[in-house]
Amino acid sequence: MPSLKAVKAFSAVAHEGSFARAAAQLGISRSAVSHLVSDLEQLVGVRLLERKRGHIEATHDGKALLGGLGDAVLRIEAAIEALRIDRGSIRLTTVATLASCWLLPRLSRLQAVHPHLQLAISTTTRAVDFSGDEFDCGIRHGMGLWPGLESTLLFQETLVLAGPPSFLRRINGKNIARSLHSVPIIEARTRRGDLARWWHGNGFEGTPPRAKLVVENRSQALAAACAGSGLTTTEARFIGALGLNTAIGRVPGHEVALAEGNYFIVPPRHASRRNIKLFRAWLMSEV
């Protein structure tokens, strides 16, 4: 069976009419091209090229081989390249807040240790169906039990109440619950109920304050808090990942651990891929 390199070398010489030009096209030496063509001719048992009027032409047998090849070489190369790119790429699905507030700020470190990985991130709030080939893996919030998926806990979720120092100074440390009713609260539509969970998790009595501003997701809520619009509940890790420590702070000593966590998920058919393993190991090193 001839090697793909030998077939490419023969095809290039036949089309270029020159060993030198074929070598330049293939990025190898002229002698390498000559050896490859010679090996192919020995394998098929006939001469494939001949010199005529100062340039190289395919012989009758060479033309027959070229006709049989057609665009097969190009199609083989395209298929191999597509497979190489696919195996080097990772198509990840997650929610926008985790992507922008935790994953993206860390990606420079991923690129430093695994420069060959190509990460394509798609954000959605819906539970993605992994039965198709649209995504390879994901990071999902929940209890870690999803039928047909392997899950690895990245970190258990915690809730803190965060906002700019100007509002935090208005909170009376001896009566936090009461003073919060005089501070504007920002709520994320995708995480309604988080303030109540934080409130009751801290043992406060009564009803938590109503939100003065409702936005779509937690990354928008954090942006609004940084802009001075009020306080919002968020994951404690998001503040540090975004470098927001100087722009916003949090109500000290009142962190509430939740039962849910953020999990790396992958269908079993992709779990053994080398790049998926590398990516999962890198994620685990970041928590």
Summary of the structure (lengths in Angstrom):
residues: 287
radius of gyration: 30.3
end to end distance: 50.3
largest distance: 99.3
contacts: 833
relative contact order: 0.14
helix: 46%
strand: 22%
